[in-house]
């Protein structure tokens, strides 16, 4: 994997989680306002993602041995402000974790440099038959097929995608994900998360050389990590539920409850 050139400032190290959480709380209002506009117009939350990069959240929670309690708090804060941004951030954390769990030493080192440069990861597994697969082309493996409901398609930098080689279980491939000519919008109408611009992403022709293969066949579905990881996106949704409760509380505080029905 050779990350594309970037003009982002590099960080020497991720800031402590406590500092990141403090800055996320301070910026939650701005994240919420940006998220409201983005959801209405189905616009990718680039400004919110830039904020996560600036406060160090992408690097801090993409790091090794992340504190689960700190990560849960970050997911709740971001989900409470903008569900689309929370969905993208959770995918970034998941993608980085898969490389740390199953990647080679060289892949993990490149991940470190990539996170320092502010790059964003995702995980795309959903597909329609026959699904994404690995094929040999002129002796060089390449991807064929597409992923559906690909969060951040055409906007994030890298995606861990699952693909099936002939006669073997699915493997994980690190694929470049920022080519907007490969991204095709879907009728993604989930209110509160339309800003994820989830759509179809065409993988055909992308290289699947050994350096891009993460782990061994079957690693993506390996338990308990696959099922246990569900807590991350439920933490994002918890933040969204908390926001609804806050809005209801504010509404009740602003009206005469004796004369107004909910």
Phi, psi and omega in degrees: 000125176239100183303143180294159180302147179222150178258005181288148177289139180272144174258139178289326177202156179290141178290160178301149182301324181297322178291321180296315180298320177300314182289327175296318178297318180296328184260005186298324179296317178294320178298321182293315180296317179294322181293323179299314180294320181294323180292320181296322184260001184055052182248133179301136185281064183296320180297318178295320179295322176298322178296317178300322178294316184294323180277355176091010183293323182296318180283318185297312185267003168262000184281174179280150176054050179291137177292118183300323181293319177295320178295318179299318179296319178297316179297320178295315182298313182291317178297325178294328181275319187200108182297325179298313179296321178298320179296319179292317181296318179298320177296323177297313180298318180296315180299316179296321181295320180298321178292321180291324181286317193241349184283163175286169177301318180296320179295321179292323178293320178291328175299316179303312180295322180294317178295320177300328179277358176087017182284157187243137182247163175210174178228121180240116180240329185293140182201163173257151179304142007274003178084172178285143181215165177259131177227148176275131179224114183053043177070005179244120180297143177215162178274146175223134179115195185212162173248146178250161182050041181280105183296128178074019183305125180086000183235328177274171186271314185223147175227135168280117179243147176266140180213151185251117171283161177298126173075008180226167177287167181301145174241161175262134179235133176274113186243139173297136191237007188262003182280104185289342177290342178268348185266132180230118183300147173248163176287065182277102189246023180289108184299136182092345181229020180290339179289352177289347184044042179299133182200193177274137176235120182280120181263353190302127178095348179289141184292144175232047180295159184308327181293341179264352179277126181255118177076200182248163176307134179090353183296325183302319183269010184290133178264154009270003187296324182297305183287321183296333180292351180299337181298333184293312182284337174289332174294321175298315180294326176301317177301320177296320178296319178300323179294321177297317178298319179298316179296319178296317178301314181296323178296314181296326180286343186257356183236165175275101187292345178284335184244359183239128176270148176285000000 
